[in-house]
Amino acid sequence: MRTNFSVKNKVAVITGAGGVLGGSLAKHFISQGAKVAALDIRREQLDVTVDRLRSAGGDAMGFVSDVLDYKKLKTTTRQIVDQWGTIDILINVAGGNLPGATLREDQTVFDMKLEDWQKVTDLNLNGTVYPTLAMGRIMAEKGSGSIINVSSMAAYSAITRVLGYSVAKTGVINFTQWMAMEMALKFSEKIRVNAIAPGFFIGDQNRAVLLHPDGSLTDRSKKVLARTPMKRFGDITELNGAVQFLCSDAASFITGIVLPVDGGFSSFSGV
Ligand SMILES: NC(=O)c1ccc[n+]([C@@H]2O[C@H](COP(=O)([O-])OP(=O)(O)OC[C@H]3O[C@@H](n4cnc5c(N)ncnc54)[C@H](O)[C@@H]3O)[C@@H](O)[C@H]2O)c1
């Protein structure tokens, strides 16, 4: 059998497409001939992404959408299916840390505001679950599709200051395994659910903790690089191949896995 990495003509929905990693994935999928429905809660950033996709000659639609608004997600799902007939791929990128949910150096866990804990766990866990339920139903009905969730290194071992984010990204791994099982057992082996666990990439949500305003490294990012055998941050384009592979027929026997894209961070003890 010929190995097929193609996502040409597939309908791909990408949440958080106005952000750094989601925007890069959207651009990549367009360059590979996929149709992209870009979702983001921030209209301005979404418009920038969609303009970029269209000026690259791509077939793209944009939806201002909150991944925590299940009712609106169902409406958006209908609109995408009305326009393009189906949904083949869902990439759940929306998420990230929230300033209030990041403990300062001088705080302990007992200073954590429960409302910030609630917000960050909601965004990263339910913000993956709700789009999966809304769009995954289309895949269940037709018996094929691929869902990619985004976890984090914070799910592998404890990272200081970001408790809610870490717990939610660990939940994303379990949800990935659970949905992989459910889809294959109850619907079709052709519906696969996998996750990636990015190492450290400079995004809007972590720029301030990794870089000083003049672009120099913070103490935290020096620690990150000390634990990264490749001694650098990831380039945002370096997620593209991993995600495309998992979405393609080349990964037809792969479901329920988490693929680290991390320059070796998760496999290195630091010693
Ligand atoms: N940058 C990294 O190093 C890194 C590492 C591991 C995991 N991640 C994960 O990758 C994903 C993308 O990160 P990024 O660095 O591109 O961050 P980003 O902040 O650039 O992008 C996140 C996007 O999600 C959108 N968003 C936030 N809340 C939303 C909501 N309720 N509904 C819809 N959209 C919403 C934001 O508007 C933003 O455009 C996140 O899930 C993040 O946790 C990032």
The ligand as an SDF file (V2000), in Angstrom:
LIG
                    3D

 44 48  0  0  0  0  0  0  0  0999 V2000
    3.1830   28.1190   22.6980 N   0  0  0  0  0  0  0  0  0  0  0  0
    3.6080   27.0280   23.3600 C   0  0  0  0  0  0  0  0  0  0  0  0
    4.7890   26.8850   23.7110 O   0  0  0  0  0  0  0  0  0  0  0  0
    2.6520   25.9310   23.6960 C   0  0  0  0  0  0  0  0  0  0  0  0
    3.1460   24.7810   24.3100 C   0  0  0  0  0  0  0  0  0  0  0  0
    2.2760   23.7460   24.6250 C   0  0  0  0  0  0  0  0  0  0  0  0
    0.9530   23.8510   24.3010 C   0  0  0  0  0  0  0  0  0  0  0  0
    0.4970   24.9910   23.7170 N   0  0  0  0  0  0  0  0  0  0  0  0
   -0.9250   25.0420   23.4220 C   0  0  0  0  0  0  0  0  0  0  0  0
   -1.0830   25.3380   22.0510 O   0  0  0  0  0  0  0  0  0  0  0  0
   -2.3050   26.0560   21.8690 C   0  0  0  0  0  0  0  0  0  0  0  0
   -2.0380   27.3440   21.1050 C   0  0  0  0  0  0  0  0  0  0  0  0
   -1.0780   28.0950   21.7820 O   0  0  0  0  0  0  0  0  0  0  0  0
   -0.4450   29.4200   21.1810 P   0  0  0  0  0  0  0  0  0  0  0  0
    0.9230   29.5110   21.7210 O   0  0  0  0  0  0  0  0  0  0  0  0
   -0.6590   29.4900   19.7000 O   0  0  0  0  0  0  0  0  0  0  0  0
   -1.3230   30.5050   21.9240 O   0  0  0  0  0  0  0  0  0  0  0  0
   -2.0590   31.8010   21.3630 P   0  0  0  0  0  0  0  0  0  0  0  0
   -2.4670   32.5710   22.5660 O   0  0  0  0  0  0  0  0  0  0  0  0
   -1.2020   32.4760   20.3460 O   0  0  0  0  0  0  0  0  0  0  0  0
   -3.3450   31.1940   20.6360 O   0  0  0  0  0  0  0  0  0  0  0  0
   -4.4760   30.7270   21.3300 C   0  0  0  0  0  0  0  0  0  0  0  0
   -5.7100   31.1950   20.5630 C   0  0  0  0  0  0  0  0  0  0  0  0
   -6.8700   30.6770   21.2270 O   0  0  0  0  0  0  0  0  0  0  0  0
   -7.8740   31.6860   21.1870 C   0  0  0  0  0  0  0  0  0  0  0  0
   -8.8530   31.4840   22.2500 N   0  0  0  0  0  0  0  0  0  0  0  0
   -8.6930   31.7340   23.5660 C   0  0  0  0  0  0  0  0  0  0  0  0
   -9.8370   31.4780   24.2190 N   0  0  0  0  0  0  0  0  0  0  0  0
  -10.7340   31.0660   23.2950 C   0  0  0  0  0  0  0  0  0  0  0  0
  -12.0900   30.6650   23.3530 C   0  0  0  0  0  0  0  0  0  0  0  0
  -12.7650   30.6360   24.5090 N   0  0  0  0  0  0  0  0  0  0  0  0
  -12.7050   30.3030   22.2080 N   0  0  0  0  0  0  0  0  0  0  0  0
  -12.0370   30.3300   21.0210 C   0  0  0  0  0  0  0  0  0  0  0  0
  -10.7560   30.7200   20.9020 N   0  0  0  0  0  0  0  0  0  0  0  0
  -10.1040   31.0750   22.0230 C   0  0  0  0  0  0  0  0  0  0  0  0
   -7.1060   32.9810   21.3760 C   0  0  0  0  0  0  0  0  0  0  0  0
   -7.8610   34.0990   20.9430 O   0  0  0  0  0  0  0  0  0  0  0  0
   -5.8460   32.7210   20.5600 C   0  0  0  0  0  0  0  0  0  0  0  0
   -5.9800   33.2040   19.2370 O   0  0  0  0  0  0  0  0  0  0  0  0
   -2.8900   26.2620   23.2610 C   0  0  0  0  0  0  0  0  0  0  0  0
   -3.8090   25.2420   23.5430 O   0  0  0  0  0  0  0  0  0  0  0  0
   -1.6760   26.1290   24.1450 C   0  0  0  0  0  0  0  0  0  0  0  0
   -1.9980   25.7380   25.4530 O   0  0  0  0  0  0  0  0  0  0  0  0
    1.3080   26.0360   23.4030 C   0  0  0  0  0  0  0  0  0  0  0  0
  1  2  1  0
  2  3  2  0
  2  4  1  0
  4  5  1  0
  4 44  2  0
  5  6  2  0
  6  7  1  0
  7  8  2  0
  8  9  1  0
  8 44  1  0
  9 10  1  0
  9 42  1  0
 10 11  1  0
 11 12  1  0
 11 40  1  0
 12 13  1  0
 13 14  1  0
 14 15  2  0
 14 16  1  0
 14 17  1  0
 17 18  1  0
 18 19  2  0
 18 20  1  0
 18 21  1  0
 21 22  1  0
 22 23  1  0
 23 24  1  0
 23 38  1  0
 24 25  1  0
 25 26  1  0
 25 36  1  0
 26 27  1  0
 26 35  1  0
 27 28  2  0
 28 29  1  0
 29 30  1  0
 29 35  2  0
 30 31  1  0
 30 32  2  0
 32 33  1  0
 33 34  2  0
 34 35  1  0
 36 37  1  0
 36 38  1  0
 38 39  1  0
 40 41  1  0
 40 42  1  0
 42 43  1  0
M  CHG  2   8   1  16  -1
M  END
$$$$
